[in-house]
Amino acid sequence: MDPPADPPSWVRAERGDATELSAEVLSGDYDLVYSNAVIEHVGGHLRRERFAENVRSLADRHWVQCPYRYFPIEPHVLFPGFQFLPVAARTTVISHWPLVHTTPGNRLAALRDAMEVELLSVTEMRYYFPTSQLRYERMGGLIKSMIAVQVK
């Protein structure tokens, strides 16, 4: 996603790989790291670890949100239990379900989309952000998403 064309003067928008930060970003002075539904897209445990390390190292404060794995409706596809289906079944759902964000052009693209998202559990979120306070967004009494907050 591209940063805003004309951000306010007090905002510095960066674009890049949040697991492999540029020297310019690493040398920056930040008040807050904000991430909304990114960590589940970075690609596997090791890349999530790097993402979380980068979040913690860039600023004393952070706000990192992630949809909760065990909420019954998967938020990216809006399909009940999607995250628990085998990859082949997820691929079929993505290919035919009318509520997906962007319908893939072919089965290979659908397979890629099916494997792209890895929702996290509370245990994983606590592992990646051990000193953060974990807060929960709820819907119908169920945890919908988790937010790791650090306010040093």
ZIJOKA-V30004 format. One record per pair of residues at least 24 apart in sequence whose C-alpha atoms are under 6 Angstrom apart, sorted by sequence separation. I is the first residue (numbers start at 0). J is the second residue. D is the distance in whole Angstrom. If there is no record, write none. Layout:
BEGIN
{{I/J/D} {I/J/D}}
END
This chain:
BEGIN
{{89/113/6} {31/58/6} {18/46/6} {30/58/6} {33/61/6} {35/63/6} {36/64/5} {29/58/5} {31/60/5} {32/61/5} {33/62/5} {34/63/5} {35/64/5} {36/65/5} {31/61/5} {33/63/6} {18/49/5} {18/50/5} {17/50/6} {68/118/5} {68/119/5} {67/119/6} {68/120/5} {67/120/6} {70/143/5} {40/116/5} {51/127/6} {67/143/5} {39/116/6} {67/144/5} {39/117/5} {66/144/4} {39/118/5} {65/144/6} {65/145/5} {64/145/6} {64/146/4} {63/146/5} {63/147/5} {62/147/6} {62/148/5} {61/148/6} {61/149/5} {60/149/5} {60/150/5} {59/151/6}}
END
